[in-house]
Amino acid sequence: VAVSDYGQLGAAVREKNIIVGVLAVPAESAQGAADDLVGAGVRILFNYSEALLDVPPDVAVHTSNPAVELLHALYFHLT
């Protein structure tokens, strides 16, 4: 996987026709990152932050907390 400079986000999204973005940033940075991704053309966001995102109606946001998901999986595996 190639890692690019954040300043090249828009070009990379358009060039590679990326439609899904993953937000794994602190809550205070999530809206700005989401805005950048949506502005670049991303239409599906997986949000792993605690932030509630304000996005256009044509953008799908799936919010999840990996720690909670892990605890849930462990609970059902161990019981």
N, C-alpha and C positions, 0 to 999 in steps of 0.2 A: 504494500500500500504506500503510495506516494503521499507525503505530507507537504502541503503548499502553504505559502504565506497567506495570512488572513486577508490581506489586501487584494489577493487574487480570487477571493471567494466568488464574486459575481461571474467572472470569466470562466472559472472552473465549472460552476453550476451550468452555465449556458453551453459551454463546449462539450461537456460530458452528459448533457441532458439529465441532470440529477433532479429527481422529484421528491426524494425523502431526505430529511435532515434529522440528526440526533443532537439534542441539547443536553450536554452533561457539564453544566457550568453552575457556579453559585447563583442563587435566586436573584441576586441584585444585577447579574449580568444577562439573565435569560431573555428578558424582553428585547434588549438591544440585539442580541444574537439572533433571536427569532425574526426581528424586523429585517436584519441583514439577509437572512436565509430566504425569507418570503420575497423581499425585494429583488433577490437574484433569480427567483422563479421556483423555489421549493414549494410544494403543495401539501406535503405530509410531514408533520413534526412529531418526533418522539421526544417528549419532555421529561427528563430525569431530574429536573430541579423542582423546588417547592413552589415556584412562581406560577401564578395563574396568568396565562398569556392572552393578550388581546391581539387577535389575528383576523384577517378578512374572512367572510363566511365561506369562501371557496377553499380555505386551508383547513385541513383536518389536524387536530392536536390530540395526541395520545399521551396522557400524563401517567407516570408510574414512578414508584420509589423502589429502586433495586433492593434496598435493605429490607423493606417490608415484604417484597416478593420472596427474598431468600428465607426470611423467618417463616413465612407461610409455607414454603416448600419443605423446610426442615420440620416444621410442626407435623405436617401430614406424613412425612417420611418416617419420623421417629415415633409416632403414636400408632 
